[in-house]
Amino acid sequence: MSFSASPGDADIETAFPDPRHAGREGLVAVGGDLSPQRLLTAYGHGIFPWFDDDRGPVLWWSPDPRAVLTPAGMKISRSLGKRLRRGDYTVTMDTDFRAVVEGCAAPRKGGGTWITPAMQSAYLQLSELGFAHSVEAWREGALVGGLYGVSLGRMFFGESMFSRCPDASKVALAWLSRQLKAWEFELIDCQIINDHLESLGARPMRRGEFLDRLGRNRRISTRRHRWRFDIAMNEA
């Protein structure tokens, strides 16, 4: 069952139905826009946009279960650990958000992309407002991988990652996880569980528990400035 999320809603807090009433796949609403205010309201209530192209309506989702990763819970394989210790990649934060989004939006082998021009523009706006952040992996001055997502309170809502060299996105995630642990973040939202995410330490969380945590998280202030690493990879 779907609902309308009209861009003309007078009260943005009532723009979405309660995600607790959605089915397991998690379709919460159909329609609306990708304005910063609507996106922040959605993420703050456990809902994210995901649709095929800019010609159709925006689809809003809150699946059950939710894939989550604790900042201290990322699994580092032996090969990834060696790569991190060698410093194969230089890792930065919020250095080139646009390039990371474009890298994530590039069509994957055997398929297209869900990161449409409208989605790219929407997250660039969130970056400019200090709510969206990127992690970049560089080799010899070239961007070879990274990830981006939205930060609210002490939760980071991961959106997408990409790699042009082996393990580049995993290195970016490892650095992000360590930094979020140092900042006492509670969860990294990975949206939908799959084998790849489980291999990195993500686990399923019932939607009700996830939404309860979000309710508490909405009372915590958000780091809105440009992010920079203040940890070393060998820090616990």
Phi, psi and omega per residue, in radians:
M1 nan 2.379 -3.136
S2 -2.084 2.831 -3.097
F3 -2.309 2.877 3.110
S4 -1.639 2.363 3.006
A5 -2.051 1.409 -3.010
S6 -1.262 2.372 3.107
P7 -1.142 -0.166 3.132
G8 -1.625 0.117 -3.131
D9 -1.015 2.271 -3.118
A10 -1.186 -0.674 -3.115
D11 -1.931 1.885 -3.070
I12 -1.071 -0.459 -3.133
E13 -1.182 -0.340 3.124
T14 -1.842 0.272 -3.099
A15 -1.242 -0.328 -3.112
F16 -2.136 2.467 2.984
P17 -1.161 2.869 3.113
D18 -1.139 2.075 -3.111
P19 -1.123 -0.287 3.106
R20 -1.113 -0.374 -3.098
H21 -1.635 -0.005 3.134
A22 -1.341 2.788 3.060
G23 -1.214 3.133 -3.090
R24 -1.108 -0.641 3.099
E25 -1.126 -0.528 2.944
G26 1.690 0.296 3.085
L27 -1.201 2.072 -3.065
V28 -1.800 -0.735 -3.049
A29 -2.694 2.761 3.099
V30 -2.250 2.218 3.092
G31 1.914 -2.947 -3.101
G32 1.515 -3.035 -3.095
D33 -2.059 -3.084 3.123
L34 -1.982 0.634 3.121
S35 -1.146 2.668 3.111
P36 -0.949 -0.734 -3.106
Q37 -1.105 -0.745 -3.133
R38 -1.192 -0.721 3.117
L39 -1.079 -0.766 -3.131
L40 -1.161 -0.650 3.060
T41 -1.103 -0.759 -3.138
A42 -1.066 -0.935 -3.116
Y43 -1.059 -0.678 3.140
G44 -1.127 -0.292 3.141
H45 -2.051 0.355 3.015
G46 1.378 0.451 -3.072
I47 -2.161 2.464 3.096
F48 -2.394 2.685 3.130
P49 -1.518 2.519 3.106
W50 -2.824 2.004 -3.106
F51 -2.688 2.955 -2.944
D52 -1.417 -0.771 -3.097
D53 -2.699 3.015 -3.062
D54 -1.387 -0.024 -3.109
R55 -1.473 -0.435 -3.133
G56 -1.769 3.118 -3.140
P57 -1.263 2.735 3.047
V58 -1.234 2.357 3.070
L59 -1.889 2.353 -3.067
W60 -2.034 2.319 -2.944
W61 -2.250 2.624 2.990
S62 -2.617 1.441 -3.009
P63 -1.249 2.787 3.086
D64 -2.325 1.978 0.144
P65 -1.444 3.044 3.090
R66 -1.851 2.482 3.068
A67 -1.537 2.170 -3.135
V68 -2.322 2.672 3.095
L69 -2.320 2.236 3.035
T70 -1.397 2.544 -3.131
P71 -0.980 -0.524 3.135
A72 -1.560 -0.067 -2.973
G73 -1.777 0.110 3.131
M74 -1.191 2.333 3.110
K75 -1.492 2.157 3.130
I76 -1.834 1.925 3.114
S77 -1.191 2.885 -3.139
R78 -1.048 -0.754 -3.125
S79 -1.183 -0.680 3.110
L80 -1.172 -0.687 3.095
G81 -1.042 -0.723 3.105
K82 -1.112 -0.712 -3.133
R83 -1.124 -0.697 3.116
L84 -1.147 -0.730 -3.132
R85 -1.182 -0.611 3.128
R86 -1.279 -0.357 -3.083
G87 1.196 0.772 -3.099
D88 -1.032 -0.548 -3.110
Y89 -2.176 2.548 2.947
T90 -1.517 2.270 -3.045
V91 -2.041 2.304 -3.140
T92 -2.292 2.961 3.072
M93 -2.196 2.415 3.038
D94 0.927 0.608 3.112
T95 -1.596 -0.643 3.128
D96 -2.619 1.265 -3.102
F97 -1.011 -0.787 -3.101
R98 -1.026 -0.781 -3.113
A99 -1.139 -0.625 3.101
V100 -1.147 -0.787 3.117
V101 -1.076 -0.733 3.123
E102 -1.128 -0.658 3.085
G103 -1.120 -0.717 3.103
C104 -1.188 -0.540 -3.083
A105 -1.412 -0.234 -3.134
A106 -1.059 2.370 -3.119
P107 -0.964 2.375 3.113
R108 -1.475 2.822 3.135
K109 -1.034 2.172 3.104
G110 1.411 0.173 -3.135
G111 -2.829 -3.108 -3.139
G112 -1.749 -2.448 3.126
T113 -2.521 2.545 3.057
W114 -1.679 -0.099 -3.125
I115 -1.543 1.451 -3.037
T116 -1.292 2.922 3.075
P117 -0.946 -0.682 3.123
A118 -1.145 -0.694 3.095
M119 -1.125 -0.763 3.133
Q120 -1.025 -0.802 3.141
S121 -1.087 -0.697 -3.115
A122 -1.112 -0.764 -3.106
Y123 -1.314 -0.492 3.007
L124 -1.086 -0.680 3.074
Q125 -1.099 -0.738 3.121
L126 -1.126 -0.599 3.078
S127 -1.130 -0.770 3.131
E128 -1.097 -0.532 3.123
L129 -1.472 -0.108 3.091
G130 1.560 0.232 -3.133
F131 -1.779 -0.412 3.135
A132 -1.908 2.514 -3.040
H133 -2.433 2.702 3.132
S134 -2.205 2.680 2.980
V135 -2.143 2.267 -3.069
E136 -2.011 2.416 3.017
A137 -1.949 2.197 -3.052
W138 -2.082 2.568 2.978
R139 -2.381 2.106 -3.135
E140 0.897 0.730 3.070
G141 1.431 -0.022 3.141
A142 -1.856 2.448 3.080
L143 -1.298 2.082 -3.073
V144 -2.069 0.002 3.110
G145 3.074 2.960 3.105
G146 2.894 -3.045 3.140
L147 -2.678 2.849 3.050
Y148 -2.563 2.806 3.125
G149 -3.019 -3.010 -3.072
V150 -2.019 2.426 3.125
S151 -2.004 2.250 3.031
L152 -2.424 2.248 -3.128
G153 1.026 -2.214 3.095
R154 -1.954 0.639 3.057
M155 -2.265 2.455 3.092
F156 -2.007 2.173 -3.082
F157 -1.763 1.715 -3.107
G158 -1.195 2.397 -3.131
E159 -1.887 -0.897 -3.106
S160 -2.843 2.820 3.054
M161 -2.518 2.829 3.119
F162 -2.606 2.740 3.094
S163 -2.412 2.382 2.978
R164 -1.954 -0.145 3.078
C165 -2.369 2.743 -3.068
P166 -0.939 2.231 3.019
D167 1.146 0.207 -3.075
A168 -1.065 -0.745 3.141
S169 -1.249 -0.581 3.090
K170 -1.146 -0.686 3.074
V171 -1.077 -0.755 3.112
A172 -1.065 -0.748 3.139
L173 -1.171 -0.667 3.122
A174 -1.091 -0.765 3.096
W175 -1.123 -0.766 3.117
L176 -1.061 -0.783 -3.116
S177 -1.043 -0.784 3.124
R178 -1.088 -0.729 -3.137
Q179 -1.167 -0.753 3.137
L180 -1.134 -0.597 3.053
K181 -1.079 -0.768 3.134
A182 -1.120 -0.546 3.115
W183 -1.527 0.092 3.097
E184 1.117 0.627 3.000
F185 -1.250 2.655 -3.071
E186 -1.664 -0.751 -3.031
L187 -2.518 2.614 2.882
I188 -1.931 2.046 3.124
D189 -1.388 2.165 3.121
C190 -1.902 0.094 3.043
Q191 1.231 -1.465 -3.008
I192 -2.056 2.211 -3.073
I193 -1.216 2.461 3.004
N194 -2.651 3.041 -3.058
D195 -1.072 -0.689 -3.130
H196 -1.088 -0.814 -3.140
L197 -1.141 -0.682 3.106
E198 -1.093 -0.630 3.118
S199 -1.142 -0.377 3.123
L200 -1.631 -0.052 3.095
G201 1.922 -0.026 3.111
A202 -1.209 2.643 3.130
R203 -2.416 2.731 3.092
P204 -1.350 2.459 3.064
M205 -2.245 2.332 3.124
R206 -1.021 2.467 -3.087
R207 -0.982 -0.701 -3.124
G208 -1.040 -0.762 3.117
E209 -1.143 -0.730 3.129
F210 -1.058 -0.786 -3.134
L211 -1.178 -0.616 3.066
D212 -1.075 -0.748 3.117
R213 -1.116 -0.669 3.103
L214 -1.104 -0.644 3.114
G215 -1.029 -0.727 3.094
R216 -1.254 -0.638 -3.102
N217 -1.141 -0.497 -3.117
R218 -1.173 -0.223 3.113
R219 -1.604 0.012 -3.090
I220 -1.815 2.398 -3.127
S221 -1.189 2.733 -3.059
T222 -1.884 2.414 3.029
R223 -1.304 1.812 -3.028
R224 -1.793 -0.089 -3.134
H225 -1.358 3.044 3.075
R226 -1.168 2.222 -3.070
W227 -1.417 2.525 3.019
R228 -2.447 2.536 3.083
F229 -1.186 2.379 3.001
D230 -2.225 0.449 3.109
I231 -2.251 2.875 2.989
A232 -1.900 2.656 -3.066
M233 -1.104 -0.426 -3.132
N234 -1.479 0.025 3.068
E235 -1.361 2.454 -3.129
A236 -1.271 nan nan
